[in-house]
Amino acid sequence: MPLQRCTSNTRPGWRWGATGKCYTYTAGSSDAEAKRRAVLQGVAMGESSATTNAVIAAEYFIQEASRRYAKKAEAAMQKEFVRHLTKVLNAVDADVAKALRSGAIDMNDIRRSDQAVRNAFGLSKAEFNRAYRNFTLKAGSMGRDAAIRDFKLGLDFGDLNPHTQGLLEKHAIKACERTMERMTGNVMSTLKTSYDNGDSYYMMRSAISQDFTNMKGYELDRIARTETHSATQQGNNLACGEAGVEYTQWITTGDTRVRHPEMHGQIVRQEGLFTHPIEGWTMLYPGDDSSGADPDAFINCRCFQVPFWMPAGMTAPNMPYFYEEDLVEAPPPTSQH
């Protein structure tokens, strides 16, 4: 008799079994407390396993106290990441200005100008890579340690093993290349618009300067938020894999800013792909950019994953992804003679 979704006075909720009380929550907000109370009702009825109660309690804890702590830690890391990337972009801005003054950027020759802009970014590529690598490893380690602590995974805190470090570094390289390509495109687009408008050198330089100002503002904040959270969730995912967790569950933040409420509560095998049931994109973990998801799906993602411990007497359906209401009763054990 597992958890079931219910409705009371038009409000969504959770109950234990078909006859349990429906504990409601406000649509679009977190359902963790309603779910926790429903499971506790099952415990009182003697029908809910301690394991099921533990995972719901863990989810509730993570969505409240631990999430607040993690959010502060991520925010501090994001600010530091932005400071480092700002220094790198200052150097790129100066190199682009130098190329503009020298005539290396000449919009009568688009190919030559594109190469000059790429060269300007290329001079700082090592610094870009270093910043991405360092902060990805820090965020990944933070996510791994948080998973070990919050989910009681029984792993040692501290240094990343070579496999985990290698995957995080691969993530950093891909993210850095994507960012540099987008920024190069931004500058080229600004130059072309300025040229098409017949701007003077000074107007063109002013437009480029404004472009870098914009990149060093909101765009760097967005990059830092996205990459830091993605790396912490990758560290979380890798820790679950190390610990032998069989299933993981997608959890949204439960507020009105959630973009994909359909994902809340989705369960997959630990190395399986979470799949949006409508849009069809897939991710290994919230914020994953390696599985073909559109950038709009993982940029500014705030969701997270938790281990899902299978309730006693239940088993997963034959589906690539599922929700708790899809669980089926496990077949009785075969008697041994």
C-alpha positions in Angstrom: 0.0 0.0 0.0 2.4 2.7 -1.2 2.2 6.5 -1.3 -0.6 7.8 -3.6 -1.3 11.2 -5.0 -4.7 12.6 -4.0 -6.8 15.7 -4.2 -8.8 17.4 -1.4 -10.8 20.6 -1.9 -9.1 21.0 -5.3 -5.6 21.0 -3.7 -3.1 18.3 -4.6 -1.7 16.1 -1.9 -0.3 12.7 -0.8 -1.8 9.9 1.2 -0.8 6.4 2.4 -3.0 3.9 0.5 -6.4 4.3 -0.8 -8.1 5.2 2.5 -5.4 7.3 4.2 -5.9 11.0 5.0 -4.9 13.3 2.1 -2.2 15.8 3.2 -2.4 18.7 0.8 0.1 21.3 -0.4 -0.2 24.4 -2.6 0.2 23.6 -6.3 3.6 24.8 -7.5 5.2 24.7 -4.0 7.1 22.0 -2.3 5.2 18.7 -1.6 7.9 17.3 0.7 6.0 18.0 4.0 2.8 16.5 2.7 4.6 13.5 1.5 6.5 13.1 4.8 3.3 13.3 6.8 1.6 10.7 4.6 4.5 8.3 5.1 4.4 8.9 8.9 0.8 7.9 8.7 1.8 4.7 7.0 4.4 4.1 9.8 1.6 4.6 12.4 -0.5 2.0 10.5 2.4 -0.4 10.5 2.4 -0.5 6.7 5.3 1.8 5.8 8.8 0.6 6.0 11.5 2.4 8.0 13.4 2.7 4.8 10.6 4.5 3.0 10.2 6.9 5.9 14.0 7.5 5.9 14.1 8.6 2.3 11.1 10.9 2.7 12.6 12.4 5.8 15.9 12.8 4.0 14.1 14.6 1.1 12.4 16.9 3.5 15.6 17.7 5.3 17.5 18.3 2.1 14.8 20.6 0.7 14.9 22.7 3.9 18.0 23.0 6.1 20.6 21.3 4.0 19.5 23.1 0.8 19.8 26.5 2.5 23.4 25.6 3.6 24.2 24.3 0.1 22.8 27.4 -1.5 25.0 29.7 0.6 28.1 27.6 -0.2 27.3 27.6 -3.9 26.7 31.3 -3.9 30.0 32.0 -2.3 31.8 29.8 -4.8 29.9 31.5 -7.7 31.1 34.9 -6.6 34.7 33.7 -6.5 34.2 32.1 -10.0 32.8 35.4 -11.3 35.8 37.4 -10.0 38.3 35.1 -11.7 36.4 35.1 -15.0 36.1 38.9 -14.9 39.9 39.2 -14.7 40.2 36.9 -17.7 37.6 38.9 -19.7 39.4 42.1 -18.9 42.5 40.7 -20.6 40.4 39.6 -23.6 38.7 43.0 -23.9 42.2 44.7 -24.0 43.4 42.2 -26.7 40.3 42.8 -28.9 40.8 46.6 -28.6 44.4 46.1 -29.6 43.3 44.1 -32.7 40.8 46.8 -33.6 43.4 49.5 -33.4 46.0 47.6 -35.4 43.5 46.9 -38.2 43.6 43.1 -37.6 39.9 43.4 -37.1 38.6 44.7 -40.5 34.9 44.1 -41.2 35.7 44.3 -45.0 37.3 40.9 -44.3 34.9 38.9 -42.1 37.1 35.8 -42.0 40.2 37.7 -41.0 38.2 39.6 -38.3 36.7 36.4 -36.9 40.2 34.9 -36.6 41.5 38.0 -34.9 38.7 37.8 -32.3 39.4 34.1 -31.8 43.1 34.9 -31.4 42.2 37.5 -28.7 40.2 34.9 -26.8 42.9 32.3 -27.5 45.5 34.3 -25.7 43.5 33.9 -22.5 42.3 30.3 -23.2 44.7 28.8 -20.6 43.4 31.1 -18.0 39.8 30.3 -18.9 40.6 26.6 -18.7 42.4 26.9 -15.4 39.4 28.8 -13.9 36.9 26.3 -15.2 38.9 23.3 -14.0 39.6 24.7 -10.5 36.0 25.7 -9.8 34.5 22.6 -11.4 36.7 20.4 -9.2 35.8 22.5 -6.1 32.1 22.4 -6.8 32.2 18.7 -7.7 34.0 17.9 -4.5 31.5 20.0 -2.5 28.6 18.1 -4.1 30.2 14.8 -3.4 30.8 15.6 0.2 27.3 16.9 0.6 25.8 13.7 -0.8 28.0 11.6 1.5 26.9 13.7 4.5 23.2 14.1 3.7 22.5 10.6 2.4 24.8 8.7 4.8 26.5 7.0 1.9 29.4 5.6 4.0 32.1 7.0 1.8 35.2 8.9 2.9 35.2 12.6 2.6 38.0 14.5 0.9 40.1 13.9 -2.1 38.4 12.9 -5.4 39.3 9.5 -6.9 41.0 9.6 -10.3 37.8 8.4 -12.1 35.6 11.2 -10.5 38.2 13.8 -11.1 38.6 12.8 -14.7 34.8 13.1 -15.4 34.7 16.5 -13.7 37.7 17.7 -15.7 36.0 16.5 -18.9 32.9 18.5 -17.9 35.0 21.6 -17.3 36.7 21.4 -20.7 33.4 21.1 -22.5 31.8 23.9 -20.5 34.8 26.2 -21.1 34.7 25.6 -24.8 31.0 26.3 -25.0 31.4 29.6 -23.1 34.3 30.8 -25.2 32.5 30.0 -28.5 29.4 31.8 -27.3 31.4 34.9 -26.2 33.3 34.9 -29.5 30.0 34.9 -31.3 28.7 37.7 -29.2 31.7 39.9 -30.1 31.5 39.1 -33.8 27.8 39.8 -33.9 28.4 43.2 -32.3 31.2 44.0 -34.7 29.1 43.1 -37.7 26.1 45.1 -36.5 28.4 48.1 -35.9 30.0 47.7 -39.3 26.5 47.4 -41.0 25.5 50.6 -39.3 28.5 52.4 -40.7 29.9 53.2 -37.2 33.2 55.0 -36.8 36.2 53.3 -35.1 35.3 55.0 -31.8 31.6 53.9 -32.0 32.6 50.4 -32.8 35.1 50.3 -29.9 32.3 51.7 -27.6 29.9 48.9 -28.8 32.5 46.2 -28.1 33.3 47.7 -24.7 29.6 47.6 -23.9 29.5 44.0 -25.0 32.2 43.0 -22.6 30.5 45.0 -19.8 27.4 43.0 -20.4 29.3 39.7 -20.5 31.1 40.6 -17.2 27.7 41.3 -15.6 24.6 39.1 -16.0 26.2 36.6 -18.3 29.1 35.7 -16.0 26.6 35.5 -13.1 24.5 33.1 -15.1 27.6 31.1 -16.2 28.8 30.8 -12.6 25.4 29.7 -11.3 24.9 27.1 -14.0 28.4 25.6 -13.9 28.7 25.6 -10.1 25.3 23.9 -9.6 25.9 21.5 -12.5 29.3 20.4 -11.0 27.8 20.0 -7.5 25.1 17.7 -8.9 27.6 15.7 -10.9 29.6 15.2 -7.7 26.4 14.1 -6.0 25.6 11.7 -8.8 29.2 10.2 -8.8 29.0 9.8 -5.0 25.8 7.8 -5.4 27.5 5.6 -8.0 30.5 5.0 -5.8 28.2 4.0 -2.9 26.2 1.5 -5.0 22.9 3.4 -4.9 20.5 1.6 -7.2 18.0 4.4 -7.9 18.1 8.2 -7.8 15.2 10.6 -7.8 14.8 14.1 -9.3 13.7 16.8 -6.9 12.6 20.3 -7.9 12.9 23.3 -5.5 9.1 23.4 -5.3 8.6 27.1 -5.9 6.9 29.2 -8.5 10.1 29.5 -10.5 10.3 25.8 -11.3 10.4 25.4 -15.1 9.9 21.7 -15.3 7.5 20.6 -12.6 6.9 17.3 -14.5 10.3 16.2 -13.5 9.6 16.3 -9.7 9.8 12.8 -8.2 11.0 11.1 -11.4 13.1 8.0 -10.6 15.7 6.2 -12.7 18.4 3.6 -12.2 21.5 5.4 -10.9 23.3 5.4 -14.3 20.0 5.9 -16.2 18.8 9.0 -17.9 16.2 11.3 -16.4 13.8 12.1 -19.3 11.4 15.1 -19.6 8.0 13.4 -20.3 6.9 16.1 -22.7 10.0 17.8 -24.2 12.0 14.6 -24.4 15.4 15.9 -23.3 17.5 13.7 -21.1 20.0 14.3 -18.3 22.2 12.0 -16.1 21.6 14.4 -13.2 20.0 17.9 -12.8 22.1 20.4 -14.7 23.8 17.8 -16.9 25.0 19.2 -20.2 26.5 16.0 -21.6 23.4 14.1 -22.7 22.0 16.3 -25.4 19.6 18.5 -23.5 18.9 21.9 -24.9 20.8 24.6 -23.1 17.5 26.2 -22.0 16.9 23.0 -20.0 20.1 23.1 -17.9 21.1 26.8 -17.8 20.1 28.2 -14.4 18.9 24.7 -13.3 18.2 24.6 -9.5 17.0 21.0 -9.2 18.9 18.3 -7.4 18.8 14.5 -7.0 18.5 12.2 -4.0 18.9 8.5 -3.6 15.6 6.6 -3.8 15.4 3.5 -1.6 12.9 1.0 -2.8 10.1 0.4 -0.2 9.8 -3.0 1.2 7.6 -5.3 -0.8 7.7 -3.1 -3.9 9.8 -3.2 -7.1 10.4 -0.9 -10.1 8.1 -1.2 -13.1 9.6 -2.2 -16.5 10.0 1.4 -17.5 13.1 3.6 -18.3 11.9 6.2 -15.8 9.0 6.2 -13.4 7.4 7.8 -10.4 6.5 6.5 -6.9 2.9 5.8 -7.9 4.2 3.5 -10.7 5.8 1.1 -8.3 4.4 -2.5 -8.3 4.3 -5.1 -5.7 7.4 -7.4 -5.7 6.6 -11.0 -6.5 6.8 -13.3 -3.4 10.1 -15.0 -2.9 10.4 -18.5 -4.4 10.3 -21.1 -1.7 13.4 -23.3 -1.5 13.0 -27.0 -1.0 
